[in-house]
Amino acid sequence: MYPNLKLQTFKLGIHQNHIARVLGIDESVLSKIIHGYREPSLHQRKQLAGFLKVDEKWLFEKYDGDHRDDAPVPGATTEQGKDSLS
């Protein structure tokens, strides 16, 4: 999933179908790109970053669902045996 791509379209109030129409990308292809089911081509990455006026690298940072190393995991215990969310 590309959360920054989804976020930027939301922030700008632009619908996916409008972006797809302007850039000449099929709506279903754009949806699959946004939700991480399809990798965008280099050309599509540049088009989308230019259209949304943001850095391409930031726009296509992926979210893989893993916990960050420094984030507490619900139900995990610390070294002292206490719940990390206490």
Buried (B, 14 or more C-beta within 10 A) or exposed (E): BBEBBBEBBEEEEBEBEEBBEEBEBEBEBBBBBBEBEBEBEEEBBEBBBEBBEBEBEEBBEEEEEEEEEEEEEEEEEEEEEEEBEE
